[in-house]
Amino acid sequence: MSNDERVRFRTATGSIYLLARTDEGMRWHRETVTLGSGVLRSEHGTLVAWPEVALGQRCELLSEPINPPLPRLVLTSEIVALLDEPAEGVS
């Protein structure tokens, strides 16, 4: 039996994030970005701690370092919606 956990949310800038906790570890992925997010590319990382996800709050994604030894911290804008997983096979 798998203990997989997935959380998707949209931020105030319109970005959509997917957090996943599986037997292989914890990861995050920014699926959708907008001009309001300030960056026009997808991003992802390996989480070192599972973040708190709450409507009306920002999410702190503490990830493995890009340039060791300092960890990477991504702070999202305010979470405005929790989302269901997209349908299997739909991109």
One Martini backbone bead per residue (centre of mass of N, CA, C, O) as a GRO file, in nm:
protein
   91
    1MET     BB    1   0.096   0.037   0.023
    2SER     BB    2   0.053   0.369  -0.043
    3ASN     BB    3   0.170   0.713   0.079
    4ASP     BB    4   0.064   0.908  -0.115
    5GLU     BB    5   0.098   1.270  -0.175
    6ARG     BB    6  -0.114   1.537  -0.308
    7VAL     BB    7  -0.071   1.894  -0.396
    8ARG     BB    8  -0.278   2.153  -0.530
    9PHE     BB    9  -0.213   2.504  -0.632
   10ARG     BB   10  -0.316   2.847  -0.639
   11THR     BB   11  -0.210   3.164  -0.692
   12ALA     BB   12  -0.238   3.507  -0.713
   13THR     BB   13  -0.056   3.494  -0.992
   14GLY     BB   14  -0.145   3.186  -1.126
   15SER     BB   15   0.011   2.972  -1.016
   16ILE     BB   16   0.092   2.616  -1.034
   17TYR     BB   17   0.118   2.366  -0.783
   18LEU     BB   18   0.305   2.059  -0.708
   19LEU     BB   19   0.288   1.825  -0.446
   20ALA     BB   20   0.504   1.537  -0.356
   21ARG     BB   21   0.459   1.227  -0.164
   22THR     BB   22   0.675   0.951  -0.155
   23ASP     BB   23   0.880   0.681  -0.124
   24GLU     BB   24   1.111   0.861  -0.287
   25GLY     BB   25   0.984   1.143  -0.189
   26MET     BB   26   1.004   1.507  -0.217
   27ARG     BB   27   0.816   1.727  -0.438
   28TRP     BB   28   0.824   2.009  -0.669
   29HIS     BB   29   0.596   2.189  -0.908
   30ARG     BB   30   0.570   2.431  -1.157
   31GLU     BB   31   0.322   2.421  -1.399
   32THR     BB   32   0.228   2.733  -1.382
   33VAL     BB   33   0.289   3.044  -1.542
   34THR     BB   34   0.317   3.403  -1.508
   35LEU     BB   35   0.373   3.729  -1.526
   36GLY     BB   36   0.310   3.772  -1.213
   37SER     BB   37   0.554   3.577  -1.115
   38GLY     BB   38   0.831   3.678  -1.287
   39VAL     BB   39   0.836   3.390  -1.437
   40LEU     BB   40   0.884   3.200  -1.763
   41ARG     BB   41   0.910   2.912  -1.596
   42SER     BB   42   0.970   2.613  -1.494
   43GLU     BB   43   0.972   2.452  -1.170
   44HIS     BB   44   1.185   2.257  -0.937
   45GLY     BB   45   1.211   2.015  -0.651
   46THR     BB   46   1.359   1.899  -0.351
   47LEU     BB   47   1.236   1.833  -0.054
   48VAL     BB   48   1.319   1.874   0.307
   49ALA     BB   49   1.019   1.980   0.365
   50TRP     BB   50   0.697   1.985   0.456
   51PRO     BB   51   0.457   2.202   0.380
   52GLU     BB   52   0.238   2.447   0.442
   53VAL     BB   53  -0.112   2.442   0.331
   54ALA     BB   54  -0.297   2.756   0.296
   55LEU     BB   55  -0.535   2.954   0.272
   56GLY     BB   56  -0.400   3.285   0.251
   57GLN     BB   57  -0.112   3.166   0.219
   58ARG     BB   58   0.210   3.112   0.209
   59CYS     BB   59   0.463   2.907   0.054
   60GLU     BB   60   0.734   2.706   0.177
   61LEU     BB   61   1.007   2.590  -0.028
   62LEU     BB   62   1.230   2.357   0.089
   63SER     BB   63   1.533   2.289  -0.075
   64GLU     BB   64   1.764   2.174  -0.236
   65PRO     BB   65   2.049   2.273  -0.347
   66ILE     BB   66   2.203   2.439  -0.610
   67ASN     BB   67   2.434   2.583  -0.417
   68PRO     BB   68   2.623   2.466  -0.216
   69PRO     BB   69   2.497   2.461   0.114
   70LEU     BB   70   2.247   2.618   0.049
   71PRO     BB   71   1.933   2.633   0.064
   72ARG     BB   72   1.627   2.642  -0.101
   73LEU     BB   73   1.391   2.923  -0.122
   74VAL     BB   74   1.042   2.920  -0.189
   75LEU     BB   75   0.805   3.189  -0.221
   76THR     BB   76   0.491   3.221  -0.245
   77SER     BB   77   0.211   3.328  -0.305
   78GLU     BB   78  -0.095   3.341  -0.234
   79ILE     BB   79  -0.337   3.115  -0.160
   80VAL     BB   80  -0.657   3.065  -0.351
   81ALA     BB   81  -0.638   2.743  -0.435
   82LEU     BB   82  -0.751   2.419  -0.429
   83LEU     BB   83  -0.669   2.132  -0.628
   84ASP     BB   84  -0.722   1.903  -0.846
   85GLU     BB   85  -0.629   1.659  -1.020
   86PRO     BB   86  -0.555   1.580  -1.312
   87ALA     BB   87  -0.624   1.395  -1.555
   88GLU     BB   88  -0.532   1.120  -1.681
   89GLY     BB   89  -0.331   1.213  -1.963
   90VAL     BB   90  -0.341   1.515  -1.908
   91SER     BB   91  -0.170   1.837  -2.014
   0.00000   0.00000   0.00000
